[in-house]
Amino acid sequence: MEKLNKLAIELEQTSESLKLQPDPAAVEAFRIEWLGKKGKIAGLYATMKEIDAADRREAGQRMNRLKQNAESVLEQLEQLCVQSQVQQSLQREPLDVTLPVAEHMQLGSHHPVSLMRRRVFEIFHRLGYVVYDGPDIEDDFYNFEALNIGKDHPARDMADTFFLRSHEYVLRTHTSNTQIHGMLGRTPPIKMISAGRCFRVDNDATHSPMFHQVECLAVDRGLSVGHMKGLIETFLSELFGSRVKTRFRSSFFPFVEPGAEVDCECVLCGGAGCRVCGHSGWIEIGGCGMVDPNVFEAVQIDSEEYSGFAFGFGIDRMAMLAFGLPDLRDLFVGDTRLLSQFPDQPYFSH
Ligand code: PHE
């Protein structure tokens, strides 16, 4: 009993002095000394058998109380340690939350593809064209059937097209689906422009499996190839400057007749030929042509009365040309070091 009294007083004193200057190492030493396997409390319990049977019960209860006291002292000391560490670090590194934000805060910028799309819309808006939207997921009718792309056309091959739900739906392979949305249920004159994502199984320096196109469609009485060429040349010189060289190459698309592909002089080599333009000096930006009578039939427009033209250009290709980018896929990696370099007015100034 005497020993118990002594230890109770000692615990009190130790705890008072440790609380004055809480320190993790001293607290750990306290734990080992008092509550460790070979500590003071364990030592007390070991003396149990030496105690008279009559006193054992009371001694046991007092030992338990002492142990509980030691445990609660330990808990308090641990909390004090945490508090004093927080205090110390606050004193060491004062934090003023009212200070203004650091000046190196990064501002976002527009993606080059967004800049290009906006610029294209600006030009066509001035020419009286209306902007239409169209779905990325499209059904067979709008993406293929109504565009005179027959069931056995190679464009429907799995190697080119991403199909969804057992070939019922596709990720649109071009923005030409918006021509059908634009014409169905409408009476000409129609002057529309539409831009968005397209998807094809394709991946190299001038192709990405996800890319952007802008589609233009005009339907009216008496429209001719001359109107189409004039519009495209006006548009491209607005976009790239009047000295940009363009050419039309006769080509085939099922939904136009006649059809052509449109090339712009490669800005990366100035037409001399480089890796990006396949050493030809030209970069293809898309296709164009006069709306095929079969397409008019699919949307119930009389091809005897009306004619029309359409084109679909790659926005990413045009951005490549405008910014002099060697690899189209760089546009879609999301590297801010590259993306932050594009000014809001990107085009050629010549
Ligand atoms: N849709 C065609 C393509 O994806 C481009 C095009 C559009 C061609 C309109 C002619 C007319 O390549």
Boltz pocket constraint, residues with backbone or C-beta under 6 A from the ligand:
constraints:
  - pocket:
      binder: B
      contacts: [[A, 173], [A, 174], [A, 175], [A, 176], [A, 216], [A, 253], [A, 256], [A, 259], [A, 260], [A, 286], [A, 287], [A, 288], [A, 289], [A, 310], [A, 311], [A, 312], [A, 313]]
      max_distance: 6.0
